[in-house]
Amino acid sequence: MTIWTELFNLEFQVKFVDVKGVKTRCLEAGSGEPLIFLHGTSGYIESVYKNIKAHAEHFHVYVIDMLGHGFTDKPVGKPYTITEYANHVIDFMDTLGIDRAHFSGQSLGGWVAGWLAIEHPERVNKLVLNTSGGLFAFPEVMETIKRTITNAVMDPSEENVRTRLKRLILDPNQVTDEMIKVRQTVYSQPEFKEVVNQILALQEMETRKKYLFTEDALKKIQSPTCVIWTSHDPTGAAEGARRFEKNIPDCEFYIMDNCAHWPQYENPETFNKIHLEFLLK
């Protein structure tokens, strides 16, 4: 399967939206209540291409390249923090007249979505935290993320890109040539090299600690929440991730087996089933 064949028979558009001067790449499909997908660090729209069609049958789906990511503009200057990402998402919603939406965030995207649920509860309906960031600050994990992303951006060779993707996907046979080429194209943008350190700001301990979810903050999340974790997530064990379940008042917790950091890609059938059953009930 390729990205294109996964989207056969689906009416969708990929466009650029001017979000307060930030040209923001967006895929839009379906109708109904708004559902916004947010990707992980150094990710892009294509990370959820196996999930768009199933959800567009029920929702007005928006998938964006977040600030500084994919083919969205990459402002040079201050670090990209959770506040910067969250403000960009709110500005995106305001630009398109979206008052309130369901959110599904993966890794960094989950961190941002959770932050929105805490700081802007009036904008968040249901919340899905998919192998979400924001709980852990393990130096060895942070250093590996910095090293593998920096190497792949500075030299987007097949070897370096595959090394990065091994952190996301358990079965190396699922790392396709198409996936390699997409990521090489994204990373080969000259401006990506200029902002890679800004993107990796949250892998610096001093910055990261400012935005970690505290128990008190998680208790403020009033949105019905679904946490999806995996058996082989490289950022932290499922036992630690249960802090979400323990502290968010209305929370369901699922563990997907034989997946690493991208369960929505590695096992889309199971992911979509869990995801849709939660969002539609």
QUIHUZI-V861758 format. One record per backbone hydrogen bond with DSSP energy under -0.5 kcal/mol. NH is the residue of the N-H (numbers start at 1). CO is the residue of the C=O. Records with the same first field share a line. If there is no record, write none. Layout:
NH=CO / CO
//
This chain:
6=2
7=3 / 4
8=5
10=7
12=10
13=28
15=13 / 26
17=24
19=17 / 22
20=18
22=19
23=21
24=17 / 22
25=23
26=15
27=63
28=13
29=61
30=11
31=56
35=60
36=102
37=35 / 62
38=104
43=40
47=44
48=45
49=46
51=48
52=48
55=51
56=52
57=53
58=55
59=55
60=33
61=29 / 59
62=35
63=27
64=37
65=25
66=64
68=73
69=66
70=43
72=69
73=23
80=198
81=79
85=81
86=82
87=83
88=84
89=85
90=86
91=87
92=88
93=89
94=90
95=91
96=92
97=93 / 94
98=93
99=97
101=123
102=34
103=126
104=36
105=128
106=38
107=130
109=39 / 106
110=107
111=107
112=108
113=109
114=110
115=111
116=112
117=113
118=114
119=115
120=116
123=120
124=121
125=101 / 123
127=224
128=103
129=226
130=105 / 128
131=129 / 228
133=107
139=137
142=138
143=139
144=140
145=141
146=142
147=143
148=144
149=145
150=146
151=147
152=148
153=149
154=150
155=151
157=155
161=157
162=158
163=159
164=160
165=161
166=162
167=163 / 164
168=165
169=165
172=170
174=171
175=172
176=174
180=176
181=177
182=178
183=179
184=180
185=181
186=182
187=183
188=184
189=186
192=189
193=189
194=190
195=191
196=192
198=195
199=195
200=196
201=198
202=199
203=200
204=201
205=203
208=204
209=205
210=206 / 207
211=207 / 208
212=208
213=134
218=214
219=215
220=216 / 217
221=218
222=220
225=250
226=127
227=252
228=129 / 226
229=227 / 254
231=256
232=259
233=230
236=233
240=237
241=237
242=238
243=240
244=241
245=241
246=242
247=243
248=244
249=221
251=249
252=225
254=227
256=229 / 254
257=255
259=256
261=168
262=168
265=262
266=262
267=263
268=265
271=267
272=268
273=269
274=270
275=271
276=272
277=273
278=274
279=275
280=276
281=277
//
